Amino acid sequence: MRKILIANRGEIACRVIRTARRMGIATVAIHSDADRDALHVRQADEAVRVGPAASSASYLVVENILAAIEQTGADAVHPGYGFLSENAAFCQTLQERGITFIGPGPAAMRAMGDKIESKKLARAAGVNTIPGHTEVIASAEEAVIVAQAIGYPVMIKASAGGGGKGMRLAFNDVEVHEGWHSASSEGRNYFKDDRVFIEKFIEKPRHIEIQILCDSHGNGVWLNERECSIQRRNQKVIEEAPSPFVDAGMRRAMGEQALALAKAVGYVSAGTVEFVVGGDRQFYFLEMNTRLQVEHPVTEMITGLDLVEQMIRVARGEPLGFTQEDVPLRGWAMESRIYAENPYAGFLPSTGRLVRHQPPPESNRVRVDTGVHAGGEVSIHYDPMIAKLITWGEDRASAIATMRTALDNYLIDGLAHNIDFVNAVLGHPRFQSGDITTAFIAETYPDGFGGAPLTPELRQFFALVAVSVEQAEEALLMPPAPREEWMVTMEGEVLRLTVEHRAHDNRITLEDGTSHVVGKSYRPGSRLSTFVIAGSARTVRVRRMEGGYQLSHGGRRVQVTVWPWRLYEMARRMPEKQRTNNSKLLTTPMPGLVRQVMTVAGHKVAQGDPLCILEAMKMENTIRAEKDGVVEVVHVKAGDTVEAEAVLFTFA
């Protein structure tokens, strides 16, 4: 194996390049027009264009990838995940041409790629399976009948779906009817397969998966489990290894069943068997992913194995160099997926120029897998992932603490991101106790995300930071007085602080008489700064805003205004400006592709009625009426591409 072509993009392409380079193997990157300046293109030894921006015209075009292989003389292909990674026809074509596919064979892909057939095979192999209707359901009406027979709640799934796409949870007939249409549509659009089936939804479910590794000599091992229950819209957000719910006996039982299924289909390479686990500790086969998983780094962190290296060695025909008894379980690992989305605005996708990308420093406890760079674009055409942040600790509490510190030290400018959200989840008492299910996010944030709780201690901390920042900025213009009075306004509350200036720090006293020594560490204009308060160091993201600052720390973002006391007394007597109401227009909250328009001019709609379906970053989003009214003008049609804030509908 002299040269590997990576049939993928982004962070997974960079991840494969890193291991291949260490093993002395040359790499070839492929790219669309949108990715011509991407990080994986820069890092590979060679790069070949495979088409325009849309993945359907580039990364998914087998003929273009085969041409790139021939052009570069690559003798192996690593598919990464997504795109063609589980395409049996692609794998078989490569094998027929004498190109090594770094992954399982086409027979195993076909067996496990069809969710309906895979459940039948799992049942035959003695693997626990979820009760449900595993035959294809041809219509929404049939889906309702089947769901009623199984009993609510049910999960509607596209047979070829994955990555959270083609899946809908339904609690009644109406939701089943709508869910069947959505699941079949996403299956058809993303996987060219609109077949749908229905399963019983397990109450208090956890998503726990087993990493397996098999060679072509009949050897196979399971590499412990990963807990992937923190999900939003069936898309994983935080993963960890091991699971806080799994004991040694359960781990072995799940591992042995996963390996039994792999051997039943002649599986070779790395793969993952996913289980749904109920509150009663019963586990059921969900699906098998015949590829490397997004969350594989947490397994690497607790075992010390490089899974990409193992895949390459297995593909070269080497036997595994270890047995099940040799597989370690060392410490605890966490992974946070950093997405380009705005959790403060319903997790709307964010696209555009990544002005600044400054991850925390890497170490033996902190790892960053990314495929982006400062100045690059995050496009509407691909997954919104910016990076994966992985941390390790001796135990779960240590891994969480390291992750939260790393998140506070992660700086992204130019795009909205979910750093505050994952930090808030990690700090939630329920998460820290390990009492989690796949419904955690929906249950914890039923009305949307507004940040971690602003506790009295955190409010006080932000006030101390705000005054320290303002003092440092003001010192550029004039030296500070020995003692100053300041007012900080924050989310409807006003705090009065007294600052005594000293050579290397400030003593700041609050109204209640408590005093804090704050080190003078902030440099004017800094976007990321560590503040030492009473000997404890905490990092804050600082953004200058009109009239004040936006501060972010620990999963909480606040807007603060800092006033000299006399200026505050004058400002609070000023009249407030009245805002105008422009409620006749419904604009798109995100850029995307209009898939379907569901209303016409003159149509009377009620609050919550679906108006159109907008596809952005591989997910379909239903745009609904915000209030009762009559549609006066429809500004878009199916197939239109719209920018953020574009007007979709005008109401009478």
matplotlib code that plots the C-alpha trace (Angstrom):
import matplotlib.pyplot as plt

x = [0.0, 1.9, -0.7, -4.2, -6.9, -9.3, -12.8, -14.0, -13.5, -13.2, -11.9, -12.0, -9.9, -7.4, -7.6, -6.7, -3.9, -2.3, -2.1, -1.0, 1.8, 3.0, 3.0, 4.9, 2.0, 1.3, -2.2, -4.5, -7.3, -10.3, -12.3, -15.2, -15.1, -16.3, -13.4, -10.5, -8.8, -9.9, -7.5, -7.5, -6.5, -3.6, -2.4, -2.5, 0.5, -1.8, -5.3, -7.8, -11.0, -14.0, -16.8, -18.9, -19.9, -22.9, -21.9, -24.3, -22.1, -18.7, -18.0, -20.8, -19.9, -18.1, -16.9, -15.1, -13.4, -12.3, -10.8, -8.9, -7.6, -6.3, -4.8, -2.8, -2.0, -3.5, -3.6, -6.0, -9.0, -10.1, -13.8, -14.0, -17.6, -20.7, -20.6, -19.6, -18.2, -21.1, -21.7, -21.3, -21.2, -18.3, -16.4, -17.0, -15.9, -12.6, -12.0, -12.6, -10.0, -7.4, -7.8, -7.7, -10.8, -9.9, -13.0, -15.3, -16.2, -19.4, -21.2, -21.1, -22.0, -25.1, -26.1, -25.8, -26.6, -30.3, -31.8, -34.7, -32.6, -29.9, -32.4, -33.4, -29.8, -29.2, -32.1, -30.8, -27.3, -28.8, -28.6, -31.3, -33.6, -36.2, -39.9, -41.3, -42.5, -39.5, -41.3, -41.4, -44.3, -45.7, -47.8, -48.5, -51.9, -50.3, -47.8, -50.6, -52.1, -48.7, -47.9, -51.2, -50.6, -47.1, -48.2, -47.0, -44.4, -42.8, -39.7, -40.1, -36.9, -35.7, -34.2, -31.0, -30.9, -28.1, -26.5, -29.9, -31.5, -34.6, -35.7, -38.8, -40.3, -44.1, -46.5, -49.8, -51.4, -50.8, -47.1, -46.8, -48.5, -46.2, -43.1, -43.6, -43.5, -40.4, -38.5, -39.2, -38.3, -35.0, -34.2, -34.9, -33.0, -29.9, -29.7, -31.7, -33.9, -37.3, -38.2, -39.5, -40.1, -41.3, -40.0, -41.2, -39.5, -37.8, -38.7, -35.8, -33.5, -29.7, -27.7, -24.7, -22.5, -19.7, -16.6, -15.4, -12.3, -11.9, -9.2, -9.3, -7.8, -10.9, -9.8, -12.1, -12.2, -14.6, -13.0, -15.3, -18.4, -19.3, -22.2, -23.8, -27.1, -26.7, -28.4, -30.4, -32.8, -31.1, -27.7, -25.0, -23.6, -21.5, -20.0, -18.0, -16.2, -16.9, -20.5, -21.5, -24.4, -22.6, -20.9, -18.4, -21.0, -23.2, -20.1, -19.0, -22.5, -22.9, -19.4, -20.0, -23.3, -21.7, -18.8, -21.3, -23.1, -19.9, -18.8, -22.2, -21.7, -18.0, -17.0, -13.5, -12.2, -13.3, -17.1, -19.7, -22.7, -25.2, -27.6, -30.6, -30.6, -33.7, -33.8, -34.3, -30.7, -32.0, -30.2, -31.4, -29.7, -30.2, -27.9, -24.4, -22.2, -19.8, -17.3, -15.3, -17.5, -17.3, -16.8, -14.0, -11.4, -12.9, -12.2, -8.7, -8.2, -9.1, -7.4, -4.3, -5.1, -5.1, -8.2, -7.2, -3.9, -5.6, -8.0, -5.0, -3.1, -6.2, -6.7, -3.1, -3.9, -2.2, -3.6, -4.6, -1.6, -3.6, -6.4, -9.5, -7.6, -5.1, -7.7, -7.3, -9.8, -7.8, -9.5, -12.3, -12.7, -15.2, -15.9, -17.9, -18.9, -18.4, -21.0, -21.6, -25.1, -26.8, -28.2, -29.6, -31.8, -33.2, -29.9, -30.2, -27.3, -24.6, -22.6, -20.0, -16.4, -14.6, -12.8, -11.0, -10.4, -8.3, -8.7, -7.3, -3.7, -3.4, -1.8, -2.0, -5.4, -6.8, -7.1, -8.7, -9.8, -10.8, -11.0, -11.3, -8.9, -9.2, -10.3, -12.1, -15.7, -18.4, -20.8, -24.5, -23.6, -22.0, -22.3, -22.0, -19.2, -16.3, -14.3, -14.4, -12.9, -11.7, -10.5, -9.2, -9.1, -8.4, -12.1, -15.4, -15.4, -11.8, -12.6, -15.6, -13.6, -10.9, -13.5, -15.2, -11.8, -10.9, -14.3, -13.7, -10.4, -11.9, -12.3, -14.4, -15.2, -17.3, -19.9, -22.4, -21.3, -22.5, -19.6, -21.8, -24.4, -22.1, -20.4, -23.8, -24.8, -21.5, -22.1, -25.7, -26.1, -28.1, -25.3, -22.6, -24.5, -24.7, -28.5, -28.9, -31.1, -31.5, -34.2, -31.9, -31.7, -35.4, -36.2, -33.6, -34.3, -38.0, -38.3, -34.9, -31.4, -30.7, -27.4, -26.3, -28.0, -26.8, -26.1, -25.2, -21.6, -21.4, -23.1, -20.6, -17.7, -19.0, -19.2, -15.6, -14.4, -16.5, -15.0, -11.5, -11.9, -13.3, -10.5, -7.8, -9.5, -9.8, -6.2, -5.1, -6.6, -5.8, -4.2, -6.8, -7.6, -6.5, -10.1, -13.1, -16.9, -18.4, -21.9, -22.4, -25.7, -26.4, -29.7, -31.9, -29.7, -27.3, -24.2, -22.1, -18.4, -15.5, -12.0, -8.8, -5.8, -2.6, 0.6, -0.1, -3.8, -7.0, -9.0, -12.7, -15.3, -19.0, -22.0, -22.3, -18.7, -17.0, -13.6, -11.8, -8.3, -8.2, -5.0, -4.3, -4.0, -6.4, -4.8, -7.0, -8.6, -8.1, -11.0, -9.9, -8.5, -7.7, -8.6, -7.1, -9.5, -8.6, -5.9, -8.3, -7.8, -10.8, -10.9, -13.5, -14.4, -14.7, -16.4, -16.8, -20.4, -22.1, -22.4, -20.6, -19.3, -20.5, -18.8, -18.9, -17.8, -19.0, -21.8, -23.3, -23.2, -24.2, -24.3, -22.9, -22.5, -19.9, -20.5, -18.7, -21.1, -21.9, -22.4, -24.8, -26.9, -27.3, -27.9, -30.7, -32.8, -32.7, -36.0, -36.0, -36.3, -39.5, -39.1, -41.1, -43.1, -42.5, -44.6, -46.1, -42.9, -41.7, -38.0, -35.8, -33.7, -30.9, -29.6, -30.7, -32.6, -36.4, -37.5, -41.3, -43.8, -47.0, -49.2, -50.4, -51.3, -54.7, -54.5, -55.6, -53.1, -53.1, -50.1, -47.9, -49.1, -46.3, -45.5, -42.4, -39.5, -36.0, -33.0, -29.8, -26.6, -28.2, -31.2, -34.8, -36.4, -40.1, -40.8, -44.2, -46.6, -45.7, -49.3, -52.8, -53.1, -53.6, -50.8, -50.6, -47.4, -45.3, -41.8, -40.2, -40.8, -39.4, -35.8, -34.9, -31.7, -32.2, -29.9, -30.4, -33.1, -34.6, -38.3, -40.3, -43.9, -45.8, -49.0, -52.0]
y = [0.0, 3.0, 5.7, 6.2, 8.2, 9.6, 9.6, 12.2, 15.7, 17.8, 16.5, 12.8, 13.3, 15.2, 12.4, 9.7, 11.9, 12.2, 8.4, 7.6, 10.2, 8.6, 5.2, 6.5, 6.2, 9.0, 10.5, 11.9, 14.4, 14.9, 18.1, 19.9, 23.5, 24.6, 22.8, 23.7, 25.6, 23.3, 22.0, 18.4, 19.6, 21.5, 18.6, 15.8, 15.0, 15.4, 16.8, 16.2, 18.1, 15.8, 18.3, 21.3, 22.2, 19.9, 16.5, 14.8, 16.2, 15.6, 13.4, 11.0, 10.6, 7.3, 7.8, 11.0, 9.3, 6.4, 8.9, 10.5, 7.1, 6.4, 9.9, 9.6, 5.9, 5.4, 1.7, 2.1, 4.1, 5.1, 6.2, 8.0, 8.2, 9.4, 9.8, 6.5, 4.8, 2.3, 2.0, -1.7, -1.1, 1.4, -1.1, -3.9, -1.8, -0.9, -4.6, -5.6, -3.0, -4.2, -1.2, -1.9, -0.7, 0.2, -1.1, -4.2, -6.1, -5.4, -8.5, -7.3, -3.7, -5.0, -7.2, -4.4, -1.4, -2.3, -1.7, -4.0, -7.0, -6.3, -6.8, -10.2, -11.2, -10.0, -12.0, -15.1, -14.5, -14.4, -10.7, -8.9, -6.9, -4.2, -5.2, -3.7, -4.1, -4.9, -5.1, -2.1, 0.3, 1.7, 4.6, 7.0, 5.4, 1.9, 3.5, 4.7, 1.2, -0.4, 2.1, 1.5, -2.2, -1.8, 0.8, 4.4, 5.8, 4.5, 5.4, 5.8, 5.0, 5.1, 1.7, 3.3, 6.2, 7.2, 10.1, 11.2, 11.5, 9.6, 9.2, 10.5, 9.9, 9.8, 9.7, 9.7, 9.1, 12.7, 12.5, 9.1, 10.4, 13.4, 11.4, 8.8, 11.5, 13.2, 9.9, 8.6, 12.0, 12.2, 8.6, 9.4, 12.7, 11.5, 7.8, 7.2, 4.8, 5.8, 2.5, 3.0, 0.8, 1.3, 0.1, 0.4, 3.4, 2.2, 4.2, 6.1, 5.0, 5.3, 5.0, 2.8, 1.3, -1.3, -0.7, -3.9, -4.8, -7.9, -9.2, -11.5, -14.4, -15.0, -12.9, -10.3, -8.1, -5.6, -2.4, -1.5, 0.8, 4.4, 6.3, 8.5, 9.4, 13.2, 13.8, 16.5, 15.5, 12.0, 13.7, 12.9, 15.9, 14.6, 11.1, 9.4, 6.1, 4.1, 4.5, 5.5, 3.0, -0.1, -2.5, -5.2, -8.0, -5.9, -4.7, -8.3, -9.4, -6.5, -7.0, -10.7, -10.1, -7.4, -9.8, -12.6, -10.4, -9.4, -13.0, -13.9, -11.6, -12.2, -8.7, -7.5, -4.0, -1.6, -1.3, -0.3, -2.2, 0.3, -0.7, 1.1, 0.4, 0.8, 1.9, -1.7, -2.4, -4.5, -3.8, -4.2, -4.1, -0.8, -1.0, -1.7, 1.0, -0.7, 2.1, 4.3, 6.3, 10.1, 9.4, 6.9, 9.1, 8.4, 4.7, 5.6, 7.6, 4.8, 2.0, 3.7, 2.2, 4.1, 2.8, 4.2, 2.5, -0.8, -0.5, 0.0, -3.0, -5.2, -4.0, -5.0, -8.5, -8.4, -10.3, -8.4, -7.9, -8.4, -10.5, -9.6, -10.0, -7.4, -4.6, -2.0, 0.4, 3.3, 6.3, 8.2, 10.1, 12.8, 14.1, 17.3, 18.0, 21.7, 22.7, 25.9, 26.5, 29.0, 27.3, 30.6, 30.8, 27.2, 25.7, 27.3, 26.5, 29.1, 29.5, 31.8, 32.8, 31.4, 34.6, 33.1, 29.5, 29.1, 25.7, 25.1, 23.8, 20.0, 17.7, 14.1, 15.1, 17.4, 16.5, 18.5, 16.8, 19.5, 20.1, 23.9, 26.8, 30.5, 32.3, 29.2, 28.8, 26.7, 25.9, 25.0, 22.0, 19.9, 18.9, 21.8, 20.3, 22.6, 20.2, 17.5, 18.3, 15.3, 15.1, 12.4, 12.1, 9.5, 9.3, 10.8, 13.9, 14.7, 14.2, 16.6, 19.2, 19.1, 19.4, 22.4, 24.2, 23.4, 24.7, 28.0, 28.2, 27.6, 30.8, 30.9, 34.2, 34.8, 32.1, 31.1, 27.9, 25.6, 25.9, 27.4, 24.7, 21.7, 23.4, 24.0, 20.4, 19.1, 21.3, 20.2, 18.3, 15.5, 15.0, 15.0, 12.4, 10.1, 10.1, 10.7, 9.4, 10.3, 12.7, 14.6, 17.7, 17.8, 17.4, 19.8, 22.6, 22.2, 26.0, 26.2, 27.0, 30.3, 29.4, 27.8, 29.1, 32.6, 31.7, 34.5, 33.3, 33.4, 36.8, 38.2, 36.7, 38.3, 41.7, 41.4, 40.5, 43.3, 46.0, 44.6, 44.7, 48.2, 49.4, 48.0, 49.6, 52.9, 52.9, 53.2, 56.7, 57.9, 56.5, 55.2, 57.0, 55.2, 54.5, 54.4, 53.6, 51.6, 50.3, 47.1, 46.3, 42.7, 41.1, 43.5, 43.7, 46.5, 45.9, 48.6, 48.0, 49.9, 49.4, 50.1, 50.1, 48.4, 47.7, 44.2, 43.7, 45.4, 44.9, 45.1, 45.4, 44.6, 46.3, 43.5, 44.3, 41.2, 42.0, 40.1, 40.4, 40.4, 40.0, 42.5, 39.9, 41.3, 42.9, 45.5, 44.1, 40.4, 38.1, 35.4, 36.2, 34.3, 36.1, 35.1, 35.9, 35.0, 32.7, 30.8, 31.1, 31.1, 31.9, 34.2, 35.0, 38.8, 40.6, 44.4, 45.3, 48.6, 50.1, 47.3, 43.7, 40.2, 37.8, 33.9, 31.4, 28.0, 27.7, 31.1, 34.3, 37.7, 41.2, 43.7, 47.5, 49.2, 52.8, 55.2, 55.8, 59.4, 58.6, 55.8, 58.1, 60.4, 57.6, 55.9, 59.1, 59.1, 58.0, 54.6, 54.5, 52.7, 49.8, 49.4, 46.2, 44.6, 41.4, 41.1, 39.5, 36.0, 35.6, 32.6, 32.2, 30.4, 30.0, 26.9, 25.1, 25.3, 21.7, 22.3, 25.2, 24.2, 27.2, 29.7, 33.4, 34.0, 30.9, 31.4, 29.9, 29.3, 29.6, 26.5, 25.5, 24.3, 26.8, 25.4, 22.9, 24.3, 22.1, 23.3, 21.4, 18.0, 18.4, 19.4, 22.2, 23.0, 26.7, 27.3, 30.3, 32.3, 33.5, 33.3, 35.2, 35.3, 34.7, 37.7, 36.9, 33.7, 34.9, 31.4, 28.2, 24.7, 24.5, 28.1, 28.8, 31.5, 33.5, 34.1, 36.8, 36.4, 37.1, 33.9, 35.1, 38.4, 38.4, 40.6]
z = [0.0, -1.3, -1.8, -0.3, -1.9, 0.7, -0.7, 1.8, 3.0, 6.2, 9.6, 8.8, 5.7, 7.8, 10.4, 7.8, 6.4, 9.9, 10.4, 6.8, 7.0, 10.3, 8.5, 5.6, 3.1, 0.6, 0.4, -2.2, -1.3, -3.5, -3.4, -4.9, -6.1, -2.7, -1.0, -3.3, -0.4, 2.3, 5.1, 3.8, 0.4, 1.9, 4.0, 1.4, -0.9, -3.9, -4.6, -7.4, -8.2, -8.5, -9.3, -8.3, -4.8, -4.4, -3.0, -5.4, -8.2, -6.6, -3.6, -4.5, -8.2, -8.4, -11.9, -10.9, -8.0, -10.1, -12.5, -9.7, -8.6, -12.1, -12.5, -9.3, -9.2, -5.8, -4.8, -1.9, -0.8, 2.7, 2.5, 5.9, 7.0, 5.2, 1.4, -0.2, 3.0, 3.1, -0.7, -1.5, -5.3, -4.9, -2.7, -5.2, -8.2, -6.4, -5.6, -9.2, -10.3, -7.9, -5.6, -1.8, 0.0, 3.6, 5.2, 5.1, 2.0, -0.1, 1.2, 4.8, 3.7, 1.9, 4.8, 7.4, 5.2, 4.9, 8.3, 7.6, 6.6, 9.2, 12.0, 10.6, 10.4, 13.9, 15.2, 13.5, 15.1, 18.6, 19.0, 21.0, 18.6, 19.2, 18.8, 15.6, 12.0, 9.9, 6.5, 4.2, 4.9, 1.6, 2.8, 5.6, 6.1, 6.5, 8.9, 11.2, 11.3, 12.0, 14.7, 16.4, 16.5, 17.9, 20.5, 21.0, 21.0, 17.9, 15.8, 12.1, 10.1, 6.6, 5.8, 4.4, 6.8, 9.2, 11.0, 12.4, 8.9, 7.9, 11.6, 13.3, 16.7, 16.9, 19.8, 17.9, 14.5, 13.2, 14.0, 12.3, 9.2, 9.0, 10.1, 7.4, 4.7, 6.3, 6.8, 3.3, 1.8, 3.6, 2.7, -1.0, -1.0, 0.9, 0.3, -2.9, -0.9, 0.4, 2.1, 5.7, 8.6, 12.2, 15.6, 19.2, 20.9, 24.0, 27.1, 28.9, 26.1, 26.0, 22.8, 23.6, 20.9, 20.7, 18.7, 17.0, 15.0, 12.8, 10.5, 7.5, 9.5, 11.7, 14.6, 16.2, 19.3, 20.8, 22.1, 24.9, 24.6, 23.9, 25.4, 22.7, 24.4, 24.2, 20.9, 19.2, 16.4, 16.5, 15.8, 18.4, 20.2, 23.1, 23.3, 26.0, 26.7, 28.7, 29.6, 33.1, 32.9, 31.8, 34.2, 33.4, 32.9, 30.6, 28.7, 27.9, 26.9, 24.5, 23.2, 22.6, 20.8, 18.6, 17.6, 17.0, 14.5, 12.8, 12.4, 11.0, 8.1, 7.6, 8.8, 8.3, 9.5, 12.1, 12.6, 15.2, 16.5, 18.0, 20.7, 22.4, 26.1, 28.3, 31.9, 32.8, 31.5, 28.6, 25.3, 21.8, 18.4, 16.6, 13.6, 12.5, 10.9, 8.5, 8.7, 11.0, 13.4, 14.0, 17.7, 17.3, 19.1, 22.5, 22.0, 20.9, 24.1, 26.5, 24.6, 23.2, 19.7, 16.4, 14.7, 11.3, 11.5, 12.5, 9.5, 7.2, 8.6, 8.3, 4.7, 4.0, 5.2, 8.5, 11.5, 14.6, 16.9, 20.1, 21.6, 23.6, 26.9, 25.7, 25.2, 27.9, 29.4, 30.8, 32.3, 30.7, 27.4, 26.2, 22.8, 22.0, 18.4, 17.6, 15.0, 13.0, 14.4, 16.8, 19.9, 21.1, 18.0, 17.8, 16.5, 13.1, 10.8, 10.4, 7.2, 5.8, 6.4, 9.5, 10.4, 13.4, 14.5, 17.6, 19.3, 22.7, 22.9, 22.4, 24.9, 26.1, 27.7, 24.9, 21.2, 18.4, 15.2, 12.6, 8.9, 8.9, 9.1, 9.7, 6.6, 5.2, 4.3, 6.1, 3.2, 3.1, 1.0, 3.8, 7.4, 9.8, 11.9, 12.6, 14.9, 17.4, 20.8, 22.8, 26.3, 28.7, 32.4, 35.1, 35.8, 34.4, 36.5, 35.5, 31.8, 32.1, 33.9, 31.3, 28.5, 30.1, 30.5, 26.9, 25.7, 27.5, 25.7, 22.2, 20.1, 16.9, 15.1, 12.0, 12.6, 15.3, 17.1, 19.8, 22.3, 25.0, 24.6, 25.0, 27.9, 29.6, 29.0, 30.5, 33.6, 34.1, 37.4, 35.7, 33.1, 35.7, 37.7, 34.5, 34.6, 30.9, 28.0, 24.4, 25.5, 27.7, 25.5, 24.8, 28.4, 29.7, 27.2, 26.3, 25.5, 23.7, 24.9, 26.7, 28.3, 31.6, 34.7, 35.7, 39.3, 41.8, 41.8, 38.0, 37.8, 40.3, 38.3, 35.1, 36.9, 38.1, 34.6, 33.0, 35.2, 34.7, 31.0, 30.9, 33.3, 31.0, 27.9, 29.6, 30.8, 27.1, 27.2, 30.7, 33.8, 36.3, 39.5, 42.7, 43.6, 41.3, 41.5, 38.6, 37.7, 35.8, 34.2, 33.3, 32.4, 34.3, 37.3, 38.3, 40.4, 42.0, 42.4, 43.9, 42.4, 44.2, 41.7, 42.7, 40.8, 39.5, 40.4, 41.5, 44.7, 43.7, 46.4, 45.8, 47.5, 50.0, 51.2, 49.8, 48.1, 45.4, 44.1, 40.3, 38.4, 35.6, 32.9, 30.2, 27.2, 25.4, 22.3, 23.4, 22.4, 24.8, 28.2, 31.5, 34.7, 38.0, 40.8, 44.3, 42.9, 40.6, 36.8, 34.5, 30.8, 29.2, 25.6, 25.3, 22.5, 22.3, 21.6, 21.2, 24.6, 26.4, 26.1, 25.4, 27.9, 27.6, 30.1, 31.4, 28.9, 29.7, 27.5, 28.9, 27.6, 30.1, 30.2, 32.4, 33.5, 35.7, 38.6, 37.7, 34.0, 34.9, 37.0, 34.0, 31.4, 33.4, 33.1, 29.3, 27.6, 25.8, 22.0, 20.7, 18.4, 15.2, 14.4, 11.0, 11.5, 8.0, 6.7, 7.3, 6.6, 6.5, 9.6, 7.6, 4.1, 2.3, -0.5, -0.7, -1.0, -0.9, -0.6, 1.1, 0.8, -1.9, -2.0, -0.4, 1.8, 5.4, 7.9, 11.6, 14.0, 13.6, 10.1, 7.9, 5.1, 3.4, 3.9, 3.8, 3.5, 5.1, 5.9, 5.0, 7.3, 6.4, 8.5, 8.4, 8.4, 10.2, 10.5, 13.5, 14.0, 12.4, 9.1, 5.3, 2.9, 0.6, -1.5, -1.8, -2.7, -3.3, -5.1, -4.8, -6.0, -5.0, -3.0, -0.4, 1.8, 5.5, 6.2, 2.7, 2.7, 2.1, 2.6, 3.0, 5.1, 4.6]

ax = plt.figure().add_subplot(projection="3d")
ax.plot(x, y, z, "-o")
ax.set_aspect("equal")
plt.show()
